[in-house]
Amino acid sequence: MAEHNDLGKLGEELSVEFLQKKGYHILETNWTFQKAEVDIIAQKENILVVIEVKTRSSIDFGSPQDFVKPAKIQLLVKAINEYVISNDLDLEIRFDIIAISKEGKNFNIEHLEDAFYYF
């Protein structure tokens, strides 16, 4: 597996641990629908939280969250719509980003709630 794939997988694992410590119940990881892959689907109280994880080895070229593009957002919205319908859920939906950047041997984790909106 390529080094960037290993870093991405590690970022997702760190994110799951981070979210669980904050009281989130992890429902799915790497859930796919058509061309979309949702990194983490979690629930906290009556909110279904869709989490896109972005991990970068440095921030030299921008913050990790800067790499969530409109096309990705559209795919996530479409996928979560299917997830909600398929599971007959009646929950508020929120889209978050967890941005992870490596600094030396440590990782900085930033949780951006309500990171983007959909219409």
N, C-alpha and C positions, 0 to 999 in steps of 0.2 A: 504494500500500500504506500502511496506517495506520502511524503512527510507532511504536506498540507492537509491530507485526509486524516492523518493521525492527530494533528493539532485540532482539527475540527471535531473529531470524535471525543478527544479529551475535553474540549470546550463544552460539548453537550453533556458529558458526564459531570463536569464541575457545576454546570447549570442545574442539573437535576438535584444534586446535593444541596446547592444553594437554595433552590425553591422549597425543597422539603423542610429545610431548617426554618424557612419563613412561613410554614404552615400550609403549603400548597399540596394538594393530592394529585400526583402524576397519573393521568389517564392513559396517555399514549406517548411514545417517542418514535420519531421517524415515520409518522403516519403518512401514507401516500394516497393520492387520488389523482388519476390521470397524470398530468405532468408536474403536479405539485407535491412537494414533500414538506410536511409540517414537522419542525424539529421537536417541539414539545407541546402537548395539549394537557392542560392542568385545570384543576378546579380549586377555587378558594371561595368558600361560602356559596353564594348563588351566582358566581361569575365563572364562565368558561373562559380560560385565559389561553390564548394562542401565542406561543413564544418562538420567535425567530432568534437563533443563536448565531452570533458572528464572532469568530475568534481570529485574531491576527497576531503574528509573531512580533510586530512592531506597529507603531502608529505613524511611521515616517510618511506614509501615503494617505493618511486620514484615519479618523476614528472608525472602529469596526461598524458602528451603526450607519455610517455614510455609505456602506456597501449594500444596503437594502434598497433596491431599486423599485420603481413603480410596477414593472412587470411582475416582480416577485410578490408584491403586495396584492396585485390582482389575482395571482394564482392562489395565494393563501386564503383570500376571501372566498373564492370559488370552492376551494377544498373544504373550508370550515362550514360553508353553507351545506354542503353534502353531508358532512359529519353530523351536524345538528339535525338534519332531516332524517338521516339513517338511524340515529340513536334517539329520535323523538324527544329532543331536549327542549326545555323551556327555561333558558338561562340567559342572563345578560352576557354579552361577548366583549372581550377586551383583547386588543393586540399589543403585545409587549415585545421589546427587543432586549436580549441580554448581550451586552458587548463585553468581550473579554480580550484583553491585550496582555501580552507577555512582557514582563519587565525583569530582565535578568532571569533568575530561576523562579520568580513569583508571577502570579497572574492577578491582574486587576479585573474585578467583576463589577459591571455597572448595569443595574436593572432599570430600564426605561419603561415605565408603565404608560399605557395609552400612547404608544409610540407613533401610531398612525391611525387615521380614521378612514372609513370607507363609506361609500354612498350607495 
